[in-house]
Amino acid sequence: MLYRRFQPSDLAQLYAIEEACFQPPFRFSRDYMHELVLSTTTATWIAEENGRMAGFAIVDLDPAAGKAVAYIQTIEVAPEWRGQGIGHALLYRMESSAREANARTVWLHVDVENSAAIRLYESHGYIRQRRAENYYARNRAAFVYAKPLTET
């Protein structure tokens, strides 16, 4: 599996994974996804095999927070590629990008019903901070997780 940074030519495959992973109203719009991946304050990582995208991840390196905090926007792995460690590898790369941007903490929201994602984050040392009621559409709650970043 090749892991690399996003290129604009990746957008169609990236959004196809978004559509496979999330149904409306939980899916990012194409315009919002485009804005995220092209932002100068995000790092987007791609996982691909033989030119075919298997997953991606986006971390926001918030300059408004004095680069002390990073926020994981999303980690998505195409259904046919799940269970192969791609989510772990993408999470590791997002944390590395956050460290390079001098972030001291990384945080995220995760749907309380997404047990696979919760296991992933907890296995990487993320600690549940609180529950955010009605965070997602249709009144779905989210857990807020955070992890202090240390030098590696």
N, C-alpha and C positions, 0 to 999 in steps of 0.2 A: 504494500500500500504506500503510495506517495502522498506526503503531506506538504502542502505549499500554501502560499498566500493567494488570495482572490485576485483574479484578473477580470476586467469588464466582460470579456467573452464568456465568462462562467455564468452569467446571470440567468440564462434560460434553464440550464440544468439545475442551478441552485433553487430557482423558484419551482421547478417540477418536484423537487424533494419537499419543499414547503407544502405544496398541494397534496403530496402523498402522506405527509405526517400530520397535517392539521386540516380539519374541516371548518367551514364558516360556522360560527362567528369567531372561532379561535385562531384562525389563520391571519398572518400579517398580509396586508394588501401588497400588491406588486409594487406600487409606488413607494410605500413605506420601506419595503425590503430594498428597493433600489437606492433609496436615500441612505439607509443604514450601511450598505456595503460600500458606497462611494464616499462616505463621510471621512473626513480627515481625523476624526477622533475614535474610529473603530479599527479593530484588526479582525479580518475575516480569514479563517483557515479553511482550506478545502482538503478533503480526503478523496483520492481518486485511484482507480486501478485501470490501466490500459486506456486512459483517456475518458473513462466513465466515472462520473462523480458518485461517490458512495455516501458522502455526508459533508457537513460544513458546520462551522461554529462562528459566532460573532461576539466579540467582547468590546464594550464601550470603555474607552480610556478617558474618563471625564475630566477635561481640563478645568472645569468650574470648581472641582473639588481639589484644586492644587495638585492634581495627578496623584493624590494619595489614595484614591478609590477607583476600582474598576467594576464594571457591571456586566454580567453575562446576559446578553440579549437572548441567545438561543444556541442550543446544540441540537442538530438534527441528523439522523442517520436513516437512509432509505430502508424501508422494511426488509428488503432482501439481503441487506448487509448487516443487520443487527446481530448482536451476540458474538462479534468478532473482535471486540476491543477498540473499535473505532471511536466511540464516545469517550473512552478513557484517554486515548491519544489526542483527540481534539481538545479535551479539557486541559490536559497537560500543556499543550501549545498555547492556549489562551492564557493560562497562568504565567507562562514564560513571557508572553507579550506584555502582560500587566506588570511583571517585574521590570522588564526593560523600560517601561514607561514610568518607573519609580512608584508604582502603586504599592501601598502597604496592606491593603485589604481588597478582597474581591467578594462581591455579593450577587444575589440573584433571587428571582421569584420562581417557584415551581408549583404547578397545579397539585393540589393535595391528593388528587386521584392518580397522579403519574408515579406509580411505585418504582418503575424502572429508573426514572431520572432521580428520584429521591435516593435510591440505593447507590447510584453512581456518585452523586455529590457526597453522601455520607462516607463512602469508601475512600474519598479523597480528602477527608478531614473537614468538610463543611459542617457547620454547627447551626442547627435550627435556632433562629432568633425569635420568631413570632409567627403568628398566623394573620394574614390580611384577608378579611372577609370581602366578598364581592369584588375581588381583584380582576377576575376574568369575566368574560361575557356570560350571560345567563346566571349571574350570581354565584359563580364558582370561586371558591377560596384558593388562596395561594399560601404556601409556606415561604418565609423569607429565610434564606441561608446566608452565612458569611464565613469567610476563612481569612485569617491573617496570613500574609505572604512573608516568607522568610527567604533569605538568600539560599541559592542552591549551588 
